Amino acid sequence: MKIAGLTGHPVEVARLLLGAELRAFDVRVRIVEVEAYGGPEDGPWPDPAAHSYRGLTVRNSVMFGPAGRLYVYLSYGMHMCINVSCGPEGEAAAVLLRAAEVIDGDDVVRARRGPRASATRVATGPGNLGQALGITLGDNGTNLLDAVSPVTLNAGALAPGSGEIESGPRVGVSAAADRPWRFWVTDSPSVSAYRRSPRVTERGPTRG
């Protein structure tokens, strides 16, 4: 079943994505940790930690909609990080997928991640998740709601408001660092550890 309601406040969509299933080529995972990101200062969800905060560029254009597109970027020159756009067309917002549990394709994931990766944490952390799924920059802009796409998003078993979701500050951002826009499934062993960025010098704005 295709997931619905992907257009809206990034926090609401982030919570909706927990428990959803993501299929990428020959691997299927259950999303257990996400982070919400807004957009420019003059938009509905100003967020100085977002790639889109300073406006539209070629790199961040997928963040500006339509909703349900895969936004892929390269972090530190080696990690493919994957996001789901969620703003209406013209308004930037996205949800970073931080961790997942492998449902199908464990052998493929193992080959990509190597034998040292923990069985429960083989897709923990944005870069590890991107590697586990085999995502590349060429997948940027993929329509996740199109059944014929190589990467698709489907509704999962976790119901929003079920009491199984926790929230806290986002990981590794220096701006708006204390905004509680990271969400995770409470009982999942695949959720990543919280690490506050050493670049944070003061509390960031919490409006959102």
C-alpha positions in Angstrom: 0.0 0.0 0.0 1.4 3.4 -1.0 2.0 5.8 1.8 -0.2 8.9 1.8 0.0 12.3 3.4 3.6 13.2 2.5 2.8 16.9 1.9 2.9 18.9 5.1 4.9 20.1 8.0 8.2 18.1 8.0 7.7 17.1 11.6 4.4 15.5 10.9 5.7 13.7 7.8 8.8 12.5 9.8 6.6 10.8 12.3 4.5 9.3 9.5 7.6 7.8 7.9 8.5 5.8 11.0 7.6 2.2 10.3 7.2 2.7 6.6 8.9 0.3 4.2 11.4 1.5 1.6 12.3 -0.7 -1.3 15.5 0.1 -3.2 16.2 -2.2 -6.1 16.7 -5.7 -4.4 16.6 -4.6 -0.8 13.6 -3.8 1.5 13.9 -2.0 4.8 11.7 -0.7 7.6 12.5 3.0 8.6 13.1 3.4 12.3 14.9 6.8 12.6 14.4 10.1 10.8 15.1 13.8 11.1 12.9 16.6 9.8 14.3 19.7 8.0 12.5 22.8 6.9 13.5 25.5 4.4 14.4 29.2 3.9 13.9 31.9 6.4 10.9 33.4 4.5 9.2 30.0 4.1 6.6 28.3 6.3 9.2 26.2 8.2 12.4 28.3 8.5 15.3 26.0 9.4 19.0 27.3 9.5 20.2 23.6 9.6 18.5 22.8 6.2 20.4 22.7 2.9 17.6 24.9 1.5 17.8 27.7 4.1 19.6 30.1 1.8 17.3 29.4 -1.1 16.9 27.3 -4.2 20.1 25.9 -5.8 20.8 23.1 -8.3 21.9 20.8 -5.5 18.9 21.3 -3.2 16.1 21.7 -5.9 14.4 18.4 -5.0 13.8 19.7 -1.5 11.4 22.3 -3.1 8.9 19.7 -4.1 6.8 18.1 -5.2 6.5 15.8 -2.1 7.5 12.2 -2.3 10.8 12.6 -4.2 14.1 11.2 -3.2 16.7 13.9 -2.3 20.2 12.4 -2.3 23.3 14.3 -1.4 27.0 13.3 -0.8 28.3 13.9 2.7 32.0 14.3 3.5 32.7 13.2 -0.1 31.8 9.6 0.5 28.4 9.0 2.2 25.1 8.9 0.2 22.4 10.4 2.5 18.8 10.0 1.5 15.8 12.2 2.2 12.1 12.3 1.3 10.8 15.7 0.1 7.6 16.7 1.8 6.8 20.4 1.0 4.3 21.4 -1.6 5.9 22.4 -4.9 7.9 25.6 -4.3 8.2 25.2 -0.6 11.3 23.4 0.8 11.1 20.6 3.4 12.5 17.1 3.6 13.0 14.2 6.0 16.4 12.6 6.4 16.3 8.8 6.7 18.8 8.0 9.5 18.3 4.3 10.2 16.4 1.2 9.1 15.9 -2.5 9.8 16.5 -4.9 6.8 13.4 -6.9 5.9 14.6 -8.4 2.6 17.9 -8.6 0.8 20.2 -9.2 3.8 22.8 -11.0 1.7 23.0 -8.0 -0.7 23.3 -5.6 2.2 26.0 -7.7 3.8 28.0 -7.7 0.5 27.7 -3.9 0.3 28.5 -3.2 4.0 31.1 -5.8 4.7 31.3 -8.6 7.3 32.2 -6.2 10.2 28.8 -4.5 10.3 26.6 -5.5 13.1 23.5 -7.5 12.2 21.1 -5.1 13.9 23.0 -1.9 12.9 24.0 -2.7 9.3 21.7 0.2 8.1 22.2 2.5 11.1 23.3 6.0 10.3 22.5 8.0 7.1 25.6 7.0 5.2 25.4 3.4 6.1 21.7 3.3 5.1 22.5 4.8 1.7 25.2 2.3 1.2 23.1 -0.7 2.3 20.4 0.3 -0.2 22.8 0.9 -3.1 21.7 4.5 -3.6 23.7 6.8 -5.8 23.5 10.5 -6.8 21.8 9.2 -10.0 18.7 8.3 -7.9 18.2 11.9 -6.9 14.7 13.1 -7.8 13.2 9.6 -8.0 9.4 9.5 -7.5 9.0 7.3 -4.4 5.3 7.0 -5.0 5.5 5.6 -8.5 5.1 1.8 -8.5 7.6 1.5 -11.4 10.4 3.5 -9.8 13.5 1.6 -8.7 13.0 3.1 -5.2 9.6 3.1 -3.7 8.0 4.0 -0.3 5.1 2.0 1.2 3.0 2.3 4.3 4.3 0.3 7.3 2.8 -1.1 10.4 3.6 1.7 12.9 0.7 4.0 13.5 1.5 7.6 14.3 0.5 8.5 17.9 0.8 4.8 19.0 3.2 5.8 21.8 6.1 3.9 20.2 7.9 7.1 19.0 10.4 9.2 20.8 11.9 12.5 19.8 15.1 14.5 20.5 17.7 16.9 19.0 19.1 16.4 15.6 22.5 14.8 15.1 25.6 16.6 13.9 24.1 20.0 13.0 25.6 23.2 14.3 22.5 25.5 13.7 19.2 24.9 15.5 21.0 22.0 17.2 18.5 21.7 20.0 15.4 21.6 17.9 13.8 18.2 18.8 13.2 17.2 15.2 14.8 13.7 15.3 12.3 10.8 15.8 12.8 7.1 16.3 11.1 3.9 17.1 11.6 3.3 20.8 12.3 -0.4 20.9 14.4 -0.7 17.7 18.0 -1.8 18.2 18.9 -0.2 14.9 18.5 3.4 16.1 21.7 5.4 16.1 23.4 7.0 19.1 22.9 10.7 19.6 26.0 12.8 19.0 25.9 16.6 19.4 28.0 18.5 16.9 31.2 20.0 18.4 30.6 23.1 16.2 27.6 24.1 18.3 28.4 27.3 20.2 25.0 28.4 21.4 21.4 27.2 21.4 19.9 27.5 18.0 16.4 28.9 17.3 13.5 26.5 18.0 10.8 28.1 16.0 9.1 25.7 13.6 
